[in-house]
Amino acid sequence: MDAPDWKAGLRAGATATFDALARHPLAVPLFAATVPSGPNATAMRERSIGQLLEHGFAPELAAHTYTSVGHLTIGFGLQLLYAPTQSLARRHLPPATARVAEHLDSSLREEFQFGLQMMIQGVAASQPRDGTAL
């Protein structure tokens, strides 16, 4: 996560992790069962949290941001194991669901990217505008 912008760094790290889980979906339960503590995971966590701290995040917000993005990533990773194989568009649906059904069939990667973007925007919106630390 060596990006000058914390948002780009967070997005890059989470996307790289999601892509790795997509390539190795049987490893996802290991991530869900325990916090990875090997040297690579420790180095990635240190870089990620360090970058948030360097950009003025309070320690609590840096920790919550890092873990929330991690849980989002692992949650979508778990869905890779159990992704539905049938489209909602082909079923008889109630009216509101029918109106949006074509948009509910996007890929897990697209949904992950959307959720990640919303999370990053939410964290960014919570930053004080006066330049004080979070």
N, C-alpha and C positions, 0 to 999 in steps of 0.2 A: 504494500500500500504506500508506495513512494510517490504520491501525487501532491502537488502544491495546494490543492483545494481539498478540504476534508470531505466534501460531498463526493467528489470524483474518486477519492481514495476509498471511501466507504463502499461506494457502488462497485468499484473494480474488485475489491476484496470479496464482497458478497457474491458477485457474479462469477468470479473464478471458483469460489467454493461450490456454488450451485452447479456450475458446469462440470466440476469434478465429480460431484454426487450423481449427476445425470449419466456420466460415463461409467460410474461404479455404484449403481443403486443398492446393491446388497451391502454396501458399507454404511448406508444411512443409519440403520438401527444402532450401529456402534456410536455414531455421533449423538444420537438421541438418548442413549443410555448413560453416557458419561461425558464430562468435559475433557476434550482432548488435552493431554498434558505432555506429549512428546516434544522434542526440541523444535521441530518445524511449527507445530501449533503454538508453542510458547512464543517463538519469534514473531509469528504473524499477529498474535494477540498483543504483544508488546508494541509492535509497529503501529497497529491500528489504534490502540488506546493512547499511545504516545502522540500520535498525530492529532487526535481529538484534543488532548491536553494542550498541545502546542498552539492550537487554534482558539484557545481561551475557554474551553469547556471546563466547568467545575468537575471535580473528580466523580461525584455522584452521577452527573449527567453523562459523562464519558462512559462510565461503567454501564449505565442503563441503555445508552445508545448502542454500545458494542454488543451487549447481550441480547437486546431486542432484535437487532439485525441478524444476529446468529440464530435466534429462535425462528425468525421468519424464514431464513434460508433452510434450516433443518426441517421445518414444517413442510415447506414446498418440496424438499427432498423426499420426505416420507410419502408425499402424494405421488411421486414418481413410481413407487412400488405398487400403488393401488389406483392408478389413473383409470377413470371410466373409459370403456371401449365403445360406448354407444353415445351418439349425439342426442342432445336434448331436442334439437330441431325436428326430429322424426317422431316425437311422442305427442300425444294429446296433452296440451298444457293449459293451465288456467290463463286468463287474459293478460295479466301483467307479465307473467313469465313468458308467455308467447311473444309479447312485444319485444322482449330483449333476448330471446333465445339464441338468435344468431350470434350475439355478442358473448354469450355464456360458453361458447365452444372454442374459445381461444386456447392456445397451448399453455401448458403449465409454465413454460419459460416466459411467455408474454405476461401471464398473471403475476409471476414472481417479480418481473421487472416493474410492473405497475405498482404492486404493493411496496416494493423497495423505494420507488420514487415517492410514493405518498408518505412513507415513513421519513425519508430524508427531508422532504418539504416540511413536514410537521416539526421535526427537530429544528430546522433552519428558522421556521416561523417563531419558535419559542426563544430565539436569541434576542437579548436586549438590543435596542437600536442605538443606545448611547455609547456603545463601545466598551461597556463594563464587562467583566468576566461573567460567564453564565453561572 
